[in-house]
Amino acid sequence: MELEIAKKTDIEELKQICNEFSKQEEDDLNIKDKIKNPYNTKKGIEFIQTYITKRNRTVFIIRNKKKNIVAFLFAKINPPKFNSKKPIKADLTMMYVKAHYRSKGLGKQLTDEFKVWANKKGADKLNVTLWTHNKKADKFYRREGFKTSTTTLEMNS
């Protein structure tokens, strides 16, 4: 398995695996009204392109022996606001490992690379947001050193 930074030539394949990620999330949350294949839409494609092309954003990918993308991690740097002395934060925006490749260390490999990248960018804090029901992800990120710092509550309007 080889880890690399995604390029523009990876957008088509990333659209497919991001849609797979979205479908998994939809199934896990039992969401009925979600857009099918959202990464095929203009906004979805722009989202991927932004992470590949913009400064202070990146997409790490892992390929299998056949050179297919089997895992990804999207990350960005959030500098402090103009009136803030708060540290620079790096966000792990989303990460996904195809089912067949889970529990093989790929998630750890991606988060380790994210930590190195964030450090090089000057980030003092690393953030990840996950769904409350996702106990496996919660356990994984805690094992990687993340701790709860805020809680967001929401309700339907």
N, C-alpha and C positions, 0 to 999 in steps of 0.2 A: 504494500500500500504506500502510495506516495502523497505527501501533503504539499500543496502549492497554493499560490494566490491566483484566484480566478481572473480570467482575461475576457475581453469582449467576445472572443470566439466561444466562450463557455455559456453565453446567455441562453441559447436554445436549450441546452441540457439542464441548466439551472432552472429554467421555467418549468420543465417537467418534474424535477425533484422537489421544487418549491410547491408545486401543485399537489404532489404526493404528501408533503408535510401538511399542507392546508387541509387536505381530505382527512388525514389522521386526526388533526386537531378538531375538525368538524364532527367526526365520529366520536371522539373522546368526550366532547362537550355536548353531544346530541343537539347540534345546531341544525335547524331545518331551513333557515332562510339565507344561508351563505351563498355567495356567488360561486358557481362551479368553475373550476380552473381559473382562479383570480389572477394568477401570474401570466395568463395569456392576454389579459386586458392591457390597455395602454398604460394605466397606472401601475399595474403589476410589473410590466416590462421596464417602466421608468424607475421603479423601486430597485430592481436588480441592477440596472445600468448605473444608477446613482452610487450604489455601494461599490461597484467595480471601478468607476471613473473618477469619483470625487476624492479630493485630498481629505485625509482624516477619516476615511471609511475604507473597509476592505471586506473581501469574502475569501475565507480559507476553504479549500476543498480537498477532499481525499479521493483518490482514484484507485480502483481495483487493478488487477493485472491486465484486464482488457481495456484499461484506460477510461472506464466509465466512472462518473462521479457517484460515490456511494455515501458521502457525508459532506456537510457544509456547516460553516459558522459565519454569520454576518456580524460585523462589529463597526462601531463608530466612536469617535472621540467627541465629547461635549465639553468645550472650554467653559470656564466660568463666565457668568454674565458680566457685563461691563462694570457693574457696581458691586461685585461680589469678590470676596477674598477666598471663597470656597475653592477646594481643589478641583483640578481638571478630572472629569469622570470619563471612563470608557464603558460603553454599553455593549454587552453581548446581546445583540438584537434578536437573533434566533439561531438555533442550532438543530440539526436533524441528522440522524444516522439511519440509513435504510434498515429495516427489520432484520434482515439476514446477517447484517454486519454488527449488530449490537453486542455488547458485552465482550468486545475484542480490543478495547482500549482506544478506539477511535475518538470517542467523546473527550477522553482525557488528553489525547494528542492535540485535538483542536483547542481545548481550553488552555493547555500549556502554551500553545503558539499565540493564542489571544493574550495571555498574560505578558509574554515577551514583547509582543507588538505594542500593547498598551503602555508598558514601561518605557519603551523606546520613544513613544509619543509624549511622555511626560505625565501620564495619568497617575493620580494619587489614589483614586478609588475605581473599583471595577463593579459594575452593576449587571444584574440579570433579573428579568421579570418572568415569572412563570405562573401558570394556572394553579390555583390552590389544590385542585384534585390530582395534580400530577405528582404523586408521591415519589415515583422513581426519579424524576428530574430533581425534586427537592432534595432527596437523599444524595444524588450525584453531586449537585452544586455545593451542598454542605460539606461533603467529603473533599471537594476541591478548595474549601476555605471560605466560601461565601456564607454570610450570616444575615438574618433578617434585620433590616434597618428601618423600614417603614411598612405600614399596612394600609392598603387602599380598600375602602368599602364602596360598594355601588348598589344601586337599586334601579328598577325600571321606572320610567317616568309616566 
